[in-house]
Amino acid sequence: NTKSPKRHVLAKSLTVSDIQRPPLKNEPIVPLSTRTMTVTELIKGEEIYLENLNILEEIFHYNLTHMAKDPLYKEEGYGPSIKMIFAGLTTIKSTSGELLRNLQTELQKRPDDPYVGHAFVSILAYFKVYTSYISGYDDRIAELKNLKQNERFNEFLTKLEASNQKRLNKRTLNDILIHPVKRMPQYFILLQRLIKHTPNDHADYENLVKAELSCRNMTEHFEEQSQHAASAKEVIRVMNSIHIGKKFAELKRSSPHRIFLFGDRVKASFSKGSGKSLRISSYIVHAFNDCVLFSTKSKMKIWADDVTLKYYFWIKDISKIEQTKENHIEMVCGTQAILISATTEKTLKEWLMYITTHQAKISEQSNQRRKLKPRISRTTSQKMEKCSDDISRASFLDIEQSSDVVMRMSSSGNDLKVPNLRKSSSANDLSSFNK
């Protein structure tokens, strides 16, 4: 509409390059490189991620912390739980903000080829803050679940979420708390893609590899930690379901490297030394990576739902294992002989595989520990003994000579004057003492 003078001026100021249009016929389309697209995706993703962290900080952390301090809610004691749920988020937010600034700076410096690796390497040390957050994520969610069971807290949180739906976009606190957990694997995938589309002689290639390796290690570390945590919980659950009598006091309920592998029902008999073997009985078996527990249903009412430990053996103590007859395994552990009757041939193979595999692992671990111990050769040991004897002999001679000097001085009537260092510490006294 050219009737309006303002619109007429605006229309004149526009150029063809300012207007988004489809390409003309026979006009070549220049596609964006995969590298450029990945960088764009990384920056865009970081902006969204930082916004989610801001939501956590500004909407939830701020308001819930102030609510816990409010006299109306203070007696409920929400403070420690809220502090635990949001612990480390401020540092993670600062790290994300710094990374985004670095990426944007690199993009301004080199619009066609930003150095993403350089932007990452400068803040890799701060990525350690993710360790505590991710390792404690399950505990945070469990704590939040416990808080929600409180009617007053749940009501406050529901109203808080409802009043901020423009920013939350139908999401809840639980939905946003997981973002820091997901971000590290995303970094790893994007950096992998960048390396794939970056030449080896590129100036940023080395930094990209360094950043990718760091993110890979952290991702694997988080996975291992989560697996260990889940495994530890499972071990505790299983061990707590077993009543362990006083005669098995040496068997600890938990061990840092213990993993629960499987449970089974088998028939077995046990014998000690040359004694007669006990009759074959049914047992509930709990197999771990370091020991095997044989239990029976508890007869006492207080342990009605649990089992009572009857026998156990350490896998490292197995000196002999063989298949004696159909679906039977015979083992020797120290002075104890064990005969296990498997239900099927498949179960038998699984048992043999389980024991031999973990025997090999335990043996390998013990060999590695043995290698790490410092070894002193026999010659070195002899030299050390000789050196020790020489030192002792020299010390004894010094004492003899000193005592001889003292005796001679005493016999000549010269009194030794030793200054009282507590009362006086003058240079003269010290020099006379040294003499």
C-alpha positions as CSV (number, residue, x, y, z in Angstrom):
1,N,0.0,0.0,0.0
2,T,1.8,3.1,-1.3
3,K,-0.8,5.6,-0.1
4,S,0.8,5.8,3.3
5,P,4.0,7.8,3.1
6,K,5.6,5.8,5.9
7,R,4.9,2.5,4.1
8,H,6.2,4.0,0.9
9,V,9.5,4.9,2.6
10,L,9.7,1.5,4.1
11,A,9.1,-0.2,0.8
12,K,11.9,1.8,-0.8
13,S,14.4,0.9,1.9
14,L,13.9,-2.8,1.4
15,T,16.2,-4.7,-0.9
16,V,16.0,-8.1,-2.6
17,S,18.6,-9.6,-0.2
18,D,16.5,-8.6,2.8
19,I,13.5,-10.6,1.6
20,Q,13.3,-14.4,2.2
21,R,12.4,-15.9,-1.1
22,P,12.7,-19.3,-2.8
23,P,15.7,-19.7,-5.1
24,L,15.3,-18.6,-8.7
25,K,15.3,-21.1,-11.5
26,N,18.8,-22.5,-12.2
27,E,20.1,-20.7,-9.1
28,P,22.6,-23.0,-7.2
29,I,21.6,-23.9,-3.6
30,V,24.6,-23.7,-1.2
31,P,23.9,-26.2,1.6
32,L,25.2,-25.6,5.1
33,S,28.0,-27.9,6.0
34,T,27.5,-30.5,8.6
35,R,30.1,-28.8,10.8
36,T,28.2,-25.5,10.7
37,M,24.9,-27.1,11.3
38,T,26.4,-29.0,14.4
39,V,27.8,-25.8,15.8
40,T,24.5,-24.0,15.3
41,E,22.7,-27.0,17.0
42,L,25.2,-26.9,19.9
43,I,24.7,-23.1,20.5
44,K,20.9,-23.3,20.2
45,G,20.9,-26.3,22.5
46,E,23.0,-24.5,25.1
47,E,20.7,-21.5,25.0
48,I,17.7,-23.8,25.7
49,Y,19.6,-25.6,28.4
50,L,20.6,-22.4,30.1
51,E,17.0,-21.2,30.1
52,N,16.0,-24.4,31.8
53,L,18.7,-23.9,34.4
54,N,17.4,-20.3,34.9
55,I,13.9,-21.7,35.4
56,L,15.2,-24.1,38.1
57,E,17.1,-21.3,39.8
58,E,14.6,-18.4,39.5
59,I,11.2,-20.1,39.8
60,F,11.8,-23.2,41.9
61,H,15.0,-22.8,44.0
62,Y,14.3,-19.2,44.9
63,N,10.7,-19.5,45.8
64,L,11.0,-22.9,47.6
65,T,13.9,-21.6,49.6
66,H,12.0,-18.5,50.7
67,M,8.9,-20.6,51.4
68,A,11.0,-22.8,53.8
69,K,12.2,-19.7,55.6
70,D,8.7,-18.3,55.9
71,P,7.3,-18.4,59.4
72,L,4.1,-20.2,58.1
73,Y,6.2,-23.1,56.8
74,K,9.4,-22.9,58.9
75,E,8.2,-25.4,61.4
76,E,7.8,-28.0,58.7
77,G,11.6,-28.2,58.2
78,Y,11.7,-28.2,54.4
79,G,15.0,-26.3,54.4
80,P,17.6,-29.2,54.3
81,S,15.6,-31.1,51.7
82,I,15.3,-28.2,49.4
83,K,19.0,-27.4,49.8
84,M,19.8,-31.0,48.9
85,I,17.6,-31.1,45.8
86,F,19.1,-27.9,44.3
87,A,22.7,-28.4,45.5
88,G,25.2,-27.6,42.8
89,L,22.8,-26.0,40.3
90,T,24.2,-22.5,40.7
91,T,27.6,-23.7,39.7
92,I,26.2,-25.7,36.8
93,K,24.3,-22.7,35.6
94,S,27.5,-20.5,35.8
95,T,29.4,-23.2,33.8
96,S,26.7,-23.3,31.1
97,G,26.7,-19.5,30.9
98,E,30.4,-19.4,30.5
99,L,30.4,-22.1,27.8
100,L,27.6,-20.2,25.9
101,R,29.6,-17.0,26.0
102,N,32.7,-18.8,24.8
103,L,30.8,-20.3,21.9
104,Q,29.2,-17.0,20.9
105,T,32.6,-15.3,21.1
106,E,34.1,-17.9,18.8
107,L,31.2,-17.6,16.4
108,Q,31.7,-13.8,16.2
109,K,35.4,-14.2,15.6
110,R,35.1,-16.9,12.9
111,P,31.5,-17.0,11.6
112,D,32.4,-19.5,8.9
113,D,34.5,-21.7,11.1
114,P,34.2,-21.3,14.9
115,Y,36.7,-23.0,17.1
116,V,34.3,-25.0,19.3
117,G,37.0,-27.2,20.9
118,H,38.8,-24.1,22.2
119,A,35.5,-22.9,23.8
120,F,35.1,-26.3,25.6
121,V,38.7,-26.8,26.7
122,S,38.7,-23.5,28.6
123,I,36.0,-24.7,31.0
124,L,36.6,-28.5,31.1
125,A,37.8,-28.2,34.7
126,Y,34.3,-26.9,35.8
127,F,32.5,-29.9,34.4
128,K,33.4,-31.8,37.6
129,V,30.4,-30.1,39.2
130,Y,28.2,-32.4,37.2
131,T,29.6,-35.4,39.1
132,S,27.9,-34.7,42.4
133,Y,24.7,-33.6,40.7
134,I,24.3,-36.7,38.5
135,S,25.5,-39.2,41.1
136,G,22.9,-37.8,43.6
137,Y,20.1,-37.4,41.1
138,D,18.1,-40.4,42.2
139,D,18.4,-39.2,45.8
140,R,17.1,-35.8,44.8
141,I,14.1,-37.2,43.1
142,A,13.4,-39.5,46.1
143,E,13.6,-36.5,48.4
144,L,11.3,-34.5,46.2
145,K,8.8,-37.4,46.2
146,N,8.9,-37.4,50.0
147,L,8.3,-33.7,50.2
148,K,5.3,-34.0,47.9
149,Q,3.7,-36.4,50.3
150,N,3.4,-33.4,52.6
151,E,0.1,-31.8,51.7
152,R,1.2,-28.2,52.4
153,F,4.4,-28.5,50.3
154,N,2.6,-30.2,47.5
155,E,-0.1,-27.5,47.4
156,F,2.6,-24.7,47.3
157,L,4.5,-26.5,44.5
158,T,1.4,-27.1,42.4
159,K,0.4,-23.4,42.7
160,L,4.0,-22.4,41.8
161,E,4.0,-24.5,38.7
162,A,0.5,-23.3,37.6
163,S,1.5,-19.6,38.0
164,N,4.6,-20.0,35.8
165,Q,3.2,-22.1,32.9
166,K,4.3,-19.5,30.3
167,R,7.9,-20.4,31.0
168,L,7.3,-24.0,32.1
169,N,5.1,-24.9,29.1
170,K,3.2,-27.7,30.9
171,R,6.4,-29.0,32.5
172,T,6.9,-29.8,36.2
173,L,9.9,-29.5,38.5
174,N,10.7,-33.2,38.0
175,D,10.8,-32.7,34.2
176,I,13.4,-29.9,34.4
177,L,15.6,-31.4,37.1
178,I,16.8,-34.1,34.7
179,H,18.3,-31.7,32.2
180,P,21.8,-31.5,33.7
181,V,21.8,-35.3,33.7
182,K,21.1,-35.4,29.9
183,R,23.4,-32.6,28.9
184,M,26.8,-34.3,29.3
185,P,25.9,-37.1,26.8
186,Q,24.6,-34.5,24.4
187,Y,27.9,-32.7,24.5
188,F,29.7,-35.9,23.8
189,I,27.5,-36.8,20.8
190,L,27.8,-33.3,19.3
191,L,31.6,-33.2,19.8
192,Q,31.9,-36.6,18.2
193,R,30.0,-35.3,15.2
194,L,32.2,-32.2,14.9
195,I,35.4,-34.3,15.0
196,K,34.0,-36.5,12.3
197,H,33.6,-33.5,10.0
198,T,36.8,-31.7,11.0
199,P,40.0,-32.3,9.1
200,N,42.9,-33.7,11.1
201,D,45.1,-30.7,10.3
202,H,42.5,-28.2,11.5
203,A,43.7,-25.7,14.1
204,D,40.8,-26.7,16.5
205,Y,41.0,-30.5,15.9
206,E,43.3,-31.2,18.9
207,N,41.0,-29.2,21.3
208,L,37.9,-31.0,19.9
209,V,39.5,-34.4,20.6
210,K,40.5,-33.3,24.1
211,A,37.0,-32.0,24.9
212,E,35.4,-35.1,23.4
213,L,37.6,-37.4,25.5
214,S,36.8,-35.5,28.7
215,C,33.1,-35.7,28.0
216,R,33.4,-39.4,27.1
217,N,35.2,-40.2,30.3
218,M,32.7,-38.3,32.4
219,T,29.7,-39.9,30.7
220,E,31.2,-43.4,31.3
221,H,32.1,-42.4,34.9
222,F,28.5,-41.4,35.5
223,E,27.2,-44.6,34.0
224,E,29.5,-46.7,36.1
225,Q,28.5,-44.7,39.2
226,S,24.9,-45.2,38.5
227,Q,25.4,-48.9,37.9
228,H,27.5,-49.2,41.1
229,A,24.8,-47.3,43.1
230,A,22.0,-49.6,41.7
231,S,24.2,-52.7,42.4
232,A,25.0,-51.6,45.9
233,K,21.3,-51.0,46.6
234,E,20.5,-54.5,45.2
235,V,23.2,-56.1,47.3
236,I,21.9,-54.4,50.5
237,R,18.3,-55.4,49.6
238,V,19.3,-59.1,49.1
239,M,21.6,-59.2,52.2
240,N,19.0,-57.7,54.4
241,S,16.6,-60.4,53.4
242,I,18.9,-63.0,54.8
243,H,19.2,-63.7,58.5
244,I,23.0,-64.1,59.2
245,G,23.7,-65.8,62.5
246,K,26.6,-65.0,64.8
247,K,28.7,-67.9,63.5
248,F,28.9,-66.1,60.1
249,A,30.0,-62.8,61.7
250,E,33.0,-62.6,59.4
251,L,30.7,-62.3,56.4
252,K,30.0,-58.6,55.9
253,R,26.6,-57.5,54.6
254,S,28.2,-55.1,52.1
255,S,31.4,-54.8,50.3
256,P,32.5,-51.9,47.9
257,H,32.9,-54.2,44.9
258,R,30.2,-56.8,45.6
259,I,27.7,-57.3,42.9
260,F,24.6,-59.5,43.1
261,L,24.4,-61.7,40.0
262,F,21.5,-64.1,40.4
263,G,19.3,-66.2,42.7
264,D,18.5,-69.8,42.3
265,R,17.1,-72.9,44.0
266,V,19.4,-75.9,44.1
267,K,20.0,-79.1,45.9
268,A,23.3,-79.4,47.6
269,S,25.3,-81.2,50.2
270,F,28.3,-80.1,52.3
271,S,31.1,-82.0,54.0
272,K,34.2,-81.0,56.0
273,G,37.5,-82.7,55.5
274,S,37.2,-86.5,55.4
275,G,33.9,-86.4,57.3
276,K,30.7,-87.7,55.9
277,S,28.8,-85.4,53.6
278,L,25.4,-84.2,54.8
279,R,22.4,-85.4,52.9
280,I,21.3,-83.4,49.9
281,S,18.9,-80.7,50.8
282,S,17.1,-77.8,49.0
283,Y,18.7,-74.4,49.3
284,I,17.9,-70.9,48.2
285,V,21.1,-69.6,46.6
286,H,22.3,-66.0,46.3
287,A,25.3,-65.7,44.0
288,F,27.5,-62.7,44.2
289,N,30.7,-61.9,42.3
290,D,32.8,-62.8,45.4
291,C,30.8,-65.4,47.3
292,V,27.8,-67.8,47.2
293,L,25.3,-68.0,50.0
294,F,23.1,-71.1,50.7
295,S,20.0,-70.4,52.8
296,T,16.8,-72.0,53.8
297,K,13.4,-70.6,54.7
298,S,13.5,-69.2,58.2
299,K,11.4,-71.1,60.7
300,M,11.3,-68.3,63.3
301,K,8.3,-66.1,63.1
302,I,10.3,-62.8,63.3
303,W,12.0,-63.8,60.1
304,A,8.9,-65.3,58.4
305,D,9.5,-63.5,55.1
306,D,13.2,-64.0,55.1
307,V,15.7,-66.8,54.8
308,T,18.4,-68.0,57.2
309,L,22.0,-68.5,56.0
310,K,23.2,-72.1,56.4
311,Y,26.5,-72.2,54.4
312,Y,28.6,-69.9,52.2
313,F,31.9,-70.0,50.4
314,W,34.2,-67.6,48.8
315,I,34.9,-68.0,45.1
316,K,38.6,-67.3,45.6
317,D,38.8,-70.3,47.9
318,I,37.7,-72.8,45.3
319,S,40.6,-75.1,44.6
320,K,38.8,-77.7,42.6
321,I,35.7,-77.8,40.4
322,E,34.5,-80.6,38.2
323,Q,31.3,-82.1,36.7
324,T,31.0,-85.5,38.5
325,K,27.9,-86.9,36.9
326,E,24.8,-85.8,35.1
327,N,23.9,-82.3,36.3
328,H,26.2,-82.5,39.3
329,I,29.1,-80.1,40.2
330,E,31.6,-81.0,42.9
331,M,33.8,-78.3,44.4
332,V,36.4,-78.1,47.0
333,C,36.7,-74.9,49.0
334,G,39.5,-75.1,51.6
335,T,38.5,-78.0,53.8
336,Q,34.9,-78.1,52.7
337,A,33.6,-80.2,49.8
338,I,30.4,-79.1,48.1
339,L,28.1,-81.0,45.8
340,I,25.6,-79.0,43.8
341,S,22.8,-80.7,41.9
342,A,21.6,-78.5,39.1
343,T,18.0,-78.8,37.9
344,T,18.9,-78.9,34.1
345,E,21.9,-79.1,31.9
346,K,21.5,-75.4,31.0
347,T,21.6,-74.5,34.7
348,L,24.7,-76.6,35.2
349,K,26.5,-74.8,32.4
350,E,25.5,-71.5,33.8
351,W,26.9,-72.5,37.2
352,L,30.2,-73.6,35.7
353,M,30.4,-70.5,33.6
354,Y,29.6,-68.3,36.6
355,I,32.2,-69.8,38.9
356,T,35.1,-70.1,36.4
357,T,34.5,-66.6,35.1
358,H,34.6,-65.0,38.5
359,Q,37.5,-67.1,39.6
360,A,39.5,-65.8,36.7
361,K,38.5,-62.2,37.5
362,I,39.4,-62.5,41.1
363,S,42.7,-64.1,40.2
364,E,43.5,-61.3,37.7
365,Q,42.7,-58.7,40.3
366,S,44.9,-60.3,42.9
367,N,47.8,-60.5,40.4
368,Q,47.4,-56.8,39.5
369,R,47.5,-55.9,43.2
370,R,50.6,-58.1,43.7
371,K,52.3,-56.3,40.8
372,L,51.7,-53.0,42.4
373,K,53.4,-54.0,45.6
374,P,57.0,-52.7,45.7
375,R,59.5,-55.6,45.4
376,I,62.9,-55.5,47.0
377,S,65.5,-57.9,45.6
378,R,67.6,-60.1,47.8
379,T,70.8,-58.2,47.0
380,T,69.1,-54.9,47.8
381,S,67.8,-56.4,51.0
382,Q,71.3,-57.5,52.0
383,K,72.7,-54.1,51.2
384,M,70.1,-52.5,53.3
385,E,70.9,-54.8,56.2
386,K,74.7,-54.1,55.9
387,C,74.0,-50.4,55.7
388,S,71.8,-50.6,58.8
389,D,74.6,-52.5,60.6
390,D,77.2,-49.9,59.6
391,I,75.0,-47.1,60.8
392,S,74.4,-48.9,64.1
393,R,78.1,-49.6,64.5
394,A,79.1,-46.0,63.7
395,S,76.5,-44.7,66.1
396,F,77.9,-47.0,68.8
397,L,81.5,-45.8,68.1
398,D,80.3,-42.2,68.3
399,I,78.7,-42.9,71.7
400,E,81.8,-44.7,73.0
401,Q,84.1,-41.8,71.8
402,S,81.8,-39.2,73.3
403,S,81.6,-41.0,76.6
404,D,85.4,-41.4,76.6
405,V,85.8,-37.6,76.1
406,V,83.4,-36.9,78.9
407,M,85.2,-39.2,81.2
408,R,88.6,-37.6,80.4
409,M,87.3,-34.1,80.9
410,S,85.6,-35.1,84.2
411,S,88.8,-36.7,85.5
412,S,90.8,-33.5,84.6
413,G,88.5,-31.5,86.8
414,N,86.8,-29.5,84.0
415,D,83.1,-29.2,84.5
416,L,80.9,-29.2,81.6
417,K,78.6,-26.2,81.6
418,V,75.4,-26.9,79.7
419,P,73.3,-23.7,79.3
420,N,69.7,-23.8,80.4
421,L,68.0,-23.3,77.0
422,R,64.6,-22.7,78.6
423,K,65.8,-19.7,80.5
424,S,68.4,-18.3,78.1
425,S,68.8,-18.6,74.4
426,S,71.5,-16.1,73.8
427,A,74.1,-16.6,71.1
428,N,76.9,-17.0,73.6
429,D,75.1,-19.7,75.5
430,L,74.3,-21.5,72.3
431,S,77.8,-21.3,71.0
432,S,79.2,-22.6,74.2
433,F,76.7,-25.4,74.1
434,N,77.7,-26.3,70.6
435,K,81.4,-26.3,71.6
